[in-house]
Amino acid sequence: MKISARNQLKGRIIEITKGATTAHVRIDIGGAIVTSSITNAAVDDLGLAVGKDAYAVVKASDVMIAID
């Protein structure tokens, strides 16, 4: 697979929580956890499962930083 996005983080799926229509997929990328919200249909179409390798692909036009 080739993709134009530069922010590709390879990791392992550690948890999938399905809701009514949306799933939260948690990927461990070397000690940090990235969580993605995708449709349940996408989880099924991609054959995602805990323990499988996957990429978190981040596409963001803005990155905000906040402090207290």
C-alpha positions, -999 to +999 in steps of 0.1 A: +000+000+000+012+035-008-004+066+007+004+103+005+000+110+042+033+114+060+021+106+095+019+068+094+023+052+128+027+014+128+015-005+158-005-033+172-043-032+179-048-036+216-086-030+219-117-026+197-148-013+213-179-013+191-209+009+198-242+012+179-225+025+147-190+036+156-160+017+170-130+029+189-098+012+179-068+015+202-033+009+187-001+007+207+026+024+187+056+016+209+043+025+243+020+054+232-016+046+225-035+061+195-073+058+195-093+061+163-131+063+159-142+045+127-174+029+116-182-007+127-185-015+090-149-003+085-137-026+113-154-055+096-143-047+061-106-043+072-108-075+093-094-057+123-088-077+154-069-074+187-033-085+182-031-076+145-006-050+132-022-018+118-012+017+109-027+049+124-026+074+096-029+110+109-042+137+086-045+170+103-044+206+090-041+220+125-023+209+156-033+227+187-014+229+220-029+240+253-016+245+289-033+252+322 
